[in-house]
Amino acid sequence: MISLPNNRYQRGARAERELLGTFYETGWSVIRSSGSGVNALSPDLLVAKDRVCIAIECKAWDRGSLSIGPEQFLKLLEWEKNTSFPTYVAWRVNRKGWYFIRLDEFTKGEKNYNVTMKKVSEINRLFDDVVRMFAPHEVVQAAV
């Protein structure tokens, strides 16, 4: 019997496709990783434009904080080191949109790497901010 993905997986996959579409609509080339959501070997998305490539791990989580297990977090750090691609965790929050968090903005907890919504809100790095950072000459009008 074939098992269907659980709601959490479906919500995450839907969020990844949403962000993929948003980057694509603003002129970026986008690759969604095979096995995304199943293994921790690579980030969910690679987005590229004008010789810039950004690696993105997508999370759709409506809680006061976001946690990433140590295996996945360390693989993201390794990915960033090996590729020299800026690597972000994009956190999709209902009714607020996408927040982009650098790996060094997470705090190592007892079991996981964590970041609070309070800290993310203070940083307030949104889709348009990331695009402007890497494609500063563009006017960004994303419907995020």
N, C-alpha and C positions, 0 to 999 in steps of 0.2 A: 504494500500500500504506500502511496506517495504522501508524505507529510507536507502540509501547507505551512508557509512561514507564519510565525506568530505576529500579532498586531504590532509589537515593538519593532520587529524587523521591517514590516510593511511601512510603518510610519517613517522609519529611518531611510528606507529606499525612496519613498515619496519625497522626503526632504532633499536627499541627494539629487534627485532628478530636477527638483525645483531650482536648486542652486546652479546645477549644470546649465539649465535653460536660461537663467539670469545672466550668467557669464557669456553664454553663446549669443544671446540677444544684444549684448553690448560689444560684440565683435571679437571675443576671445575664442580660441580653439580649445576644446575641452575633451578630456578622456576620463571616463569612469572606470575605475579599477575592477578587473575581474575578481570575483571573490569578495568584493566589498561587503563589509558587514559580517563576513564569515571568518576571515583570518586577519591577523595583524601584520601581514608582511609588507603592506604598502598603504599609503593614504587612499582615501576614497576617490578623490579627483585630482587631476593635473590640469591646470589651466595655463595657456601660453599665449603670448602676444608680444610682438616686437622684441624678440630675443629674451623675453622674461618668462620664466616658468615658476608657478607657485603650486605647492603641494597643499592639499586641504583634506583634513579629516572632518567629516560632517557628523554632528550630533543633534538630535531633536529630542529635547528633554525639558519638561516643564516643572522644574524644581528650583529651589533656592541656591543650588550649587550643582556643579558638574564634576563628575569623577571619571577618571580613566585608569584602568588597571595598569599595573607596572609593566607587564609584557608589551602591551600595545603602546604605551607611552615611550618606553625605551626604543621600540622599533621605529617610532616617529622621529625620535632624536637621531637614531642611526641613519634613517633616510635623509634627514636634513644635512647631516654631516657628510654622507657619501655623495650626495648630489649637489650640495650648495644651493638648493632651491629653498627659498623662504617657505617654512612650513607652519600652517595655521590650523587650529581647530575652529571650525565654523559652528557656532551654537545657535540653532533655530529655536527661538522662543515665541510661543503663540502670542499674537497681537502686538509683537514688538519687532519681529524680523530676525535677521542674522547678525550675530556679533562675531568678530574675528579675534581670536586669542593666540598670541605667540606662545610657544612651548615654555619659554622662560617666565611666563606670567602665571604658570601653575605652581602650586605649593605641594611639596612631597608630604603626604600624610602617613599615618601608620600603615595603611594598606594600599592606598591609591594616590594618584596625583589629582589635585583638586583646585577648583577656582569657584569663587562665590559669585552669585548674580550681582551682589553689591559691587565687587571689584570690577566685574565686566562692565557694569553700567557706568562706573567712574571712568574707565578707560574709553568706553563708548566708541570702539572702532567698528564701523559699519561697512557694508558692501562698498558704498561710494568712496569711503576713505581708503580702502585697500586698493581699489582700482586706480584712484588718483595717485596713490603712493608709487605704483608701478607703471602707470601710463599717465603721467601728469599733464600731458597736453590735450587730453580728451575731456569732452563735456560728457558727464555720465548722467543718464536719466533712466535708471533702473526702477522697475516697478517691483520692489521687494516687499 
